[in-house]
């Protein structure tokens, strides 16, 4: 039997399971030493062993494949994947990089496998917090083929996490103009205060990455329930666990009026069972794990449950199941809380915000119909705070004024850091306490401070702690100074809960206005600044006026249990009223249709601009700039009228 015949016969045997095919390959290998088809047989043998659960046997078969045919790319890819699956991430990366380093001929197949090996390497290193090495692997991939939007997204995100500025770094073969159009919606929110680009970029991402998934043959859409029947509300999230979203949603799920709504939770995150998830499962009427279900099957399950309103708590964040929403398994879809901006999709009908985050004049920045709560962010009133440590225990100086910002490193930008350095220069007895990144990232920021005339040792870093201990240590700071353009969200609520005042800088986009909303809802609207100059001056003023700051802190603590921010029952009542209104729209046939007009053109305009400089423009100049660019396009190719900036 030739190798080709053996492969054909093994393929026929797989209907009986992989073990039968593996037995055939094993016999053939024993009888055909020296056959030129050995590499192919060993490779297929490895696949069968892997499918049978014999991972160690599959690893050995793949290593023999490589010994016999050193340039066989698929063997390296599969071997690395098996090693990763067995918990050996380091050897997996070494395997993939060994293939990348081969001086093989530049054929389409060889290039394809090298690109895949580099992407796999970058993915594993990124997950292991080896940011610099991950970036290097992914940049090599882009040098070989720059037309990889998914790789560009990860490179930008890695540079943001490492505070490597500019984040859109060029190289000989890669210009910023090729990077910016591919930026992910979340990275764009970190990068620029440009809500028109945020919207257009979300639309671009939805078309390019989510696309038009095949519509499964779902069961019939349930009719709108008659008045009096409970609404079936489905929450889809990868974060219903020990995660910022999970912490905040527990109290909401527990507070729903079961006379009005029946609550379904659809989980799509990492496989874990922690206390937050256990609490969530106790709170809901129905819990469904979508892991292991493909998008079509997940959509079918949701449709079979007869969900009236499906709430997207992920948006464009990690492990989202946006393609499930694209299959329209429920008649109404809502974008709330998980993602700070518009989805720019044709299948999200509503976005839930509040009057501070989206005032009426800013509705043009959203494709969904805007609905509002008293304050958009949910909070858990039962959160646990550990006993407070001392400053010495937290590594803080006893007598210094402690400015802090315990947001993720990816939210820092050069302009934000410049503002902080201006504050520190004017308050010489102060330090800045940040949530630490990698050692390299921490040292990079200290060097940036030194270059700005601030001693590097005045930049201090907090390590990662469990939420109760993280909350406890926040009380040690004097003033939280927020990032811009992507401000604190749940971290802001944590700080306000323990009585730490926050100085916010409000802009145009959703992410720049969340902290302003939270500070206002906590009863301290005077801590919301409108310009960067006001922000710096106010921070310096508060550091020099301890009595004023103490009074703000006292007000914050005194109002905690009565303020809008922590009124979860009030939020839930308002949310249920919004759901009832959505259902009325559905019953009346007046569900909003997402406004996507001209968003491809808005994306083209924004992607060609200096997005970081947007925050230097006032609102009038910002809108005028887009109108001017639209007029330029219209002079060459007529632009159809839309309801945003172009009347035609």
Phi, psi and omega in degrees: 000125178287168178299319180296319178294322180297319180294319178297316180294321179296321178298323177292326182287340184297342176296338178266003180111157184293337183295322181295317178294321179297322180295320178297314180299319180300317179294317181298317181297323180293334186257358188226044178302135178087356179293138180296344179274005183305315181303317181295320180293315178299321179297312179293325176300319179297319178300316180295318178297319179297315180295335178276352181095001179269078185292321180297318177297322179295320178300314180297321180294321179290322177296324176291323175302314182292324177298322182280329182219090191293343182252022183274094187305314183302328180294320178295316181299311182293321180297316178299318180295321178294317179298319177299316180298331180272007177087015182247072184296321180300306176299329177298312179298317179300321180296311181296318181292331177295326176289318179302324183281353180293142177269054181281163177298148181276086176252160177305319180294315181298318179296317181299317182287328175295316178299317180295319179298318180292321178295319178297318178300312180299318181298313182292317180293323178297317180295332180271009180065020174270071192296315184295316180293322178297315179299318181299316180297316182289328176293321175302319179298317180292328177295328178283324179206105184282351181272065179223082184304323181295324179289318177303316180303316182289323178298314179298315180298321178294319179293324176297318182293332180266000185054043175267106185250139358287149182286334176268068186280132181273165171217183183302323185252003187224107181267155176305328180297338177270343181272314190298320180296341184261002183301141181287157179302322181290316178296326178296323178294325175291330194271325191211148173264070183225084186293337175292316177294321178305313180297310182295324180290323176297317177299314179300317179296318180298320180288319186280315188265317179278317175066208179245084181297147180302136180282114177291159178279087184279159173296162185301141177299129180294147178292154177301132183294150176292153177306135181106333178282137180299140174284140175262111183253125178250129176252122180253124183200145171269000192242019178278070185196195177291083183207156183306316179293317179299316178302313187289330186277343186302313182295325177298311183296325178286336187265353181301142177279108183290352171282341181255323187227150171248124192257126177244134175246133179241112187260135182222029183256197182297152179285109181204157172226106179234178187295323179297318179291321177299318179296319179297316181296326177291331187280330187267162177282326184217133178240127178231126176270117181275352179297136183091349176257131175289173187299318182296317180291321178298317178297321180297319180297315180297318179296318180297332177284352178067039181295133176275315184227122182253122186256124180269106179265011179249312190063219180265066177235177188301136176067017177297154176245057184298328180294334175295316177297324180297337178276359175053059181284348177229152183291339181229133178234138187232136175259113181213132162075322186282337187223128187273069179165182180284148175278339180058030183250161176277359187239005171257115186277322187230151167237135181258125180218212173210180186290337178279314182292315178232087172293161185308322183290348180261005182295339179296345182273008187227137177278335181276163170286133183273125172240154190229142170257168173303319169214131192290336190268127175283158179215151179262113179284352183257012182300146184261133177244124179288165174302139184291134174282173172274164176299322180298317179296330180271000180078026181251146177291143185293319191257353182284155170281124185256105165280142177222156169210102184261036171280165175295150181302331183295345181275352180281142175227164180303317181293321177299315182294323177300318178298316179298319180293324176298321178293314182295324179295328181272350177235080190296338181265032184240162173229163177242122185253115184243157172284121189292152172252215174289160177306320179297319180294317178301315180293327178297318180291322177297322178293322177298320178297315180302317180294335180268007177087020178239128181303133183301328182289352176278354175261115184247154186232134176265139176277175180282136179225160172297157187303315180301322181281329175296315177299318183298317185284339180300333181295343183284339182281161178266320183209130175271122177250120193279160175278165178207134015271346180258105184274182178291140177246266179293331176298324178295317179296322176300314181297315181294326179298321181267008173088021179263115179295149181235132173263117184251149174242117187263137178238217183262323191274165183306308185296334180278348187248353181298311183297322176300319178298315184292317179296319178296315181293338177276354175099014180235059183297338180291352178267011175262121181258150182256339179228160179294326179296317178296320180300311180296313182297320182291321178298316179295317180301314182292325178293330181271348184238079183300320179300319179298318180293320178297322179294320177296320180295319179296317178299319181298313181292320182292328183264003188303315187278355181237352184285162181298323186302320185253019176270075182297317177303320178295319178300315184294320176299316179295321179297316178296326174295320177297316179301318179297321177294320176300318181294325176295319176301317180296314182297325182276355183073027183241029176302137181293147176256122182306136183269105184246014186298131173065012185291334175296322179288319176300323178294317179299319179295308183297320183294341180267002186256170172277094187292328181296332183281355183302325186291348178277350182267141171282172187300319182296314180293324180299310181291323180298323181298314178297320180296321178297318180292323176297321178296322177300314179296317184297331179295333181260313179228114185308134181257127180293152181292147173225178184263014180257278188239350188238112181273353180089000000 
